[in-house]
Amino acid sequence: MLRVGSSAACVACRSLISNNMGVKFRIPLQKLHPLSRAIHHRYSGNNNPHRTPHRTAARYFTSMSRLPMRPLKPPPGSGGHRHQQQRNFWVARLAARLLRLRYILLGTAVGGGYTAKKTYEEWKDMLPDFSEYNWVIPDFVWELSEHIDLDKLAKALPEMEEVAKLLPDFEKIGENFTFLKGLLSSENSGDPALKATDSSTGAAHDASDKQYKKSSDKEKIDQLQEELLRTQLKYQRMLERLEKENKELRKVVLQKDDKGIHQRKVKKSLIDLYSEVLDILSDYDSNYNTQDHLPRVVVVGDQSAGKTSVLEMIAQARIFPRGSGEMMTRSPVKVTLSEGPHHVAMFKDSGREFDLCKEEDLAALRHEIELRMRKSVKEGQTVSSETISLSVKGPGIQRMVLVDLPGVISTVTTGMASDTKETIFSMSKAYMQNPNAIILCIQDGSVDAERSIVTDLVSQMDPHGRRTIFVLTKVDLAEKNLASPSRIQQIVEGKLFPMKALGYFAVVTGKGGTGESIDAIKDYEEDFFQNSRLLRDGMLKAHQVTTKNLSLAVSDCFWKMVRESVEQQADVFKASRFNLETEWKNNYPRLRELDRNELFEKAKNEILDEVISLSQVTPQLWESILQKKLWERVSTHVIENIYLPAAQTMDSGTFNTTVDIKLKQWTDKQLPHKALEVAWETLQEEFARFMAEYKGKDQDDIFDKLKEAVKDESIKRHKWNERAMDSLRVIQHNALEDRSITDKPQWDAAIQFMEETLESRLKDNESVIKDMVGPDWTERWLKWVNRTPEQHIRNETKNELDRLLKLHDDHTAYLASDEVTTVRKNLEGRGVEVDPVLIKDTWHQLYRRHFLQKALTHCSLCKRGFYYYQRHFVDSELECNDVVLFWRIQRMLVITANTLRQQLTNTEVRRLEKNVKEVLDDFGEDLEKKTQLITGRRVQLAEDLKKVREIQEKLEAFIEALHKEKLLH
């Protein structure tokens, strides 16, 4: 060991002390003892650059402090410097002690911290696992936990003094409990000594002492029950107050960070995902039974039993229409309840949010629900099976999906459809027969139980009561009206009705007024059960009362059923999808899977293309078609009512006067209407022609019914512009007033038009005469046909009248009476009995033929009469007034056709296109119409495939979210 008194050690100590304490000793390294130099080099850090002088000095002095210390002997010649060396040595020793104390404190701190941590972990392991109860806290609280203001949360919590006031008197409860325990043990004790004592001393007690003891025991029991009830109500009030404060705090938290939270993509909640699946199923084919196998809470009950009121209490808002004794729920209403920062409601097919904290929004929501119900009910019906989908969100609302059904009735009243009762029964059974549906059976407690209809129906659907929750409403009226309150106890214990249930609840949903708020109803319900003898006497248990407890129980049962059945239903849809896809591949391998909406869009584009094609019709084609059709429509009137009466006057002045008068009357009354009718018919025919042409271009015949319906409805809606008739009348009148033929081509065109018209009429007339007289001798010999007796008489009459026309070539259009008699007598002389009416009728046809033949001859003469007409020469043989009439008619037809073409191309085609678009839009919004017009197995198969895929995807997303929530909790 190294001796401290040696000179080498002393020099080393001085060196280290100087390094550690900051004292500088000016000793050259070369003058040090060799051992001192070695120590200096080792611990000063020259050989080891990673060691600092301070650390090496501290370590060296710590090791040296353990050596036995001796007093230093001063070297010879040191003299008065000895005291200075001793002082320096004691300073070094003190520094070493201090350094040692630092490491002791450091080690103590480290060891103590480790021990404290180990103790905390052991204490933490002793606590129970609360992870199963994480579902109580909503999802958005976990997401927003980092944004919670802890100071505000601490201020929102009640003070300890307030909590202490709400706590029960445990000493008093302990005394009461000890008393009850002693009382029960004394009543049930089997100690023979106690029995002997009682028997020996029983005679000594009189009846008054026994009565006093019984009464005192009963009073203590009543006091104990009242104390327990008051304690429970205190806790209940405290919880409700904390819930209200929690709601406000949640609103503050969610509204605080608008930039951070509300700008992020909103994640759909679990209940919203599930509700979307049910919405798709409600639109699916009603014959597909799988849609009824997903859980939902079905609310059923007798009419006016309080179903809607219970649902409103669960939703915490008066959202449904109200009525006094009348049927208000006319169709199923699916309500999706979920938790959110604001109390709002929204329809599935609408983007409007109704603020349920505002009375005007509540009134608007009730009105909208009533309108939707009445709209869903078909004419002649009272209720509808069409589901109205509504979502309600708000702080503290339990997550679930409920379906409110129309109330079950026993009698059909005036104004209802005859099948209303059966329709409600079948609708209720359809929802309740779902093996995974939770039946919320509502029973009116204020009426006799024997009058209930719904309990028998529920017992048929769920005989074992494995998914039924029974709710007794209007308990306040029941307690007031029933002479035996124990009857209520029998109902909630399941002993009065034959049906069974998972749980029984008693609720109060207000005093019956329509203006009561939810908070007022809650306060009234709480006050009633607080003071009710039903709860005080133990007829009802605390967990069986209030809509709050009912809501929690229904929500728990709903989610339990969802977790147990949703994966099985997803597998069923997966198998259905496989079957449908296989059928499509086998039957329609080269066609795309277009559902009804996609097919409608495709047909819509084709129809619009066909309408646009109308604008590509040339003006010449329009005018040609219009002119031809207009003359076909008015030619009979022109010939029979204008030309023939005027031409038979045999006078030029009378002819022109008659023509002008009749043309004016025709223009004012009939011609514009006829022209517009022709134009409208032409537009329809061209539209139909284009659609027929498109149909032949490899188009799908699945659109035929839709196109025909669109065409008919568009034509039905189209109305020609009324102002066009007035302008057309003026144009036609001006055209007919003009008599001036300016050139020879116009004259020749008029003569050609006249000849064609007269030849057509003559041909028709010949055909009529032939039908009157029957076949001639050639046809009789060649075709072996004979005349009928009437045709024989007509033929004899015709021959007699022909002889008369040959004798009087300029005969008038009518036969005189003596001429009729002469013809009749001549025929009787040949043995033919003829009626005078038959003679006149035959004459009319023969004279028409004679007149038309003469008119055609005159028309040929007028071909060279333009020169005389232009110079106004008067020549009886070449007075071609009839040619001028036909020119006026022809010019009117050209001008009218041109005017109608302009109206068609500039206005009516566009209006028709607009009507077609409107009809297509209306049909696109009408699901029933599309279902009627686009039909076939191919369409239905594509519809089923789309729905099943969508349902399967939604279910898988819901199941994934359900598993994530389970893992988080």
Number of C-alpha atoms within 10 A of each C-alpha: 4 9 14 18 14 11 16 20 17 18 21 21 23 20 23 27 24 18 20 19 13 9 13 13 13 8 11 7 13 8 10 16 16 12 14 20 19 14 19 23 14 14 23 22 16 13 11 11 9 8 14 14 19 18 14 19 23 20 15 16 21 17 11 17 15 8 12 8 11 9 8 14 11 16 9 6 8 11 9 9 10 14 11 9 16 14 11 15 16 11 14 20 17 13 18 20 14 12 15 16 11 11 11 11 10 11 10 11 12 10 10 12 11 11 11 11 11 12 11 11 10 11 10 10 9 8 8 7 8 8 11 10 9 13 12 9 10 17 15 15 14 11 10 14 11 9 15 16 13 11 8 11 12 10 9 14 12 13 10 9 8 10 12 10 10 15 11 16 12 9 9 12 14 11 12 18 14 12 16 16 12 13 13 11 11 12 9 9 12 10 9 9 9 12 12 11 10 12 11 10 10 11 9 9 9 9 9 8 10 12 11 11 11 10 12 12 15 12 12 14 16 14 13 19 17 16 17 15 17 14 15 15 18 16 16 13 13 15 12 12 13 15 14 13 16 17 18 14 18 21 16 15 19 19 14 15 13 11 9 9 16 12 9 9 7 8 8 9 18 19 19 19 17 24 25 18 20 24 16 15 20 17 12 16 13 11 7 10 10 15 21 20 17 21 26 27 26 23 26 29 29 21 22 21 23 24 26 26 23 21 22 17 24 20 26 22 21 23 24 21 17 16 11 9 8 9 17 20 24 23 26 24 22 23 23 26 24 23 19 20 19 18 22 20 25 19 18 14 9 8 8 11 15 21 16 22 12 11 12 12 17 21 16 13 23 17 15 15 20 19 11 16 22 18 12 19 16 10 9 10 16 21 26 21 17 17 19 21 21 21 19 25 22 21 20 19 20 23 25 24 24 25 24 24 24 29 27 25 20 14 10 13 11 7 9 15 15 15 12 19 19 14 19 22 16 12 18 25 16 13 23 27 16 21 16 21 22 24 28 24 23 26 27 23 25 18 15 10 16 9 11 19 16 22 23 13 20 24 17 15 22 20 16 13 18 15 23 28 23 24 28 23 25 22 23 21 15 20 19 11 13 15 9 11 15 13 17 23 18 14 20 22 17 17 13 14 16 10 20 22 23 13 19 21 24 27 24 27 26 21 14 13 7 12 8 13 14 19 12 14 17 19 11 17 21 19 12 18 22 17 11 15 14 19 19 18 12 11 17 23 15 16 13 19 22 20 23 16 17 24 20 15 17 23 19 15 18 22 17 12 18 19 14 12 16 20 15 13 16 20 14 13 22 16 11 18 20 13 12 16 15 12 13 18 12 9 10 11 11 9 10 9 20 18 19 21 16 11 17 20 13 13 21 21 12 18 24 15 15 20 23 16 15 20 14 9 12 11 16 12 11 21 22 15 17 26 24 14 18 23 18 12 16 14 15 13 13 19 16 11 15 20 19 18 15 23 20 15 14 11 12 16 12 14 21 17 12 17 22 17 11 17 20 15 11 17 18 15 11 12 23 23 15 14 25 20 15 23 27 20 15 18 21 16 12 18 20 18 14 17 21 14 11 15 16 10 8 7 13 11 11 16 20 17 14 23 22 14 16 22 20 15 16 22 18 10 12 16 12 17 12 9 8 14 16 11 12 21 20 13 17 23 18 11 19 20 13 13 12 11 16 10 11 15 11 15 22 17 15 24 23 18 17 23 20 13 17 19 16 11 18 19 13 13 17 15 11 13 17 14 12 20 22 20 20 13 13 10 12 13 11 8 10 10 14 15 16 13 11 12 17 17 20 23 21 15 24 20 12 18 21 15 10 14 16 11 10 10 11 12 15 14 16 11 14 11 9 9 13 17 13 13 18 19 15 14 18 12 10 9 9 16 14 18 11 14 10 13 21 17 11 19 22 15 17 20 19 17 19 18 22 19 15 12 18 19 12 17 21 13 14 23 18 14 20 21 13 15 20 13 8 10 12 10 11 9 10 18 20 21 18 24 25 21 23 22 26 20 21 21 18 21 22 20 17 26 26 19 17 24 24 15 16 23 17 12 13 21 19 16 17 24 20 16 20 24 18 16 18 25 12 12 19 16 10 11 12 10 14 17 15 10 20 20 15 10 8 18 19 17 19 19 18 20 22 17 20 22 16 16 24 21 16 20 23 16 15 23 20 13 16 18 13 11 14 13 9 13 14
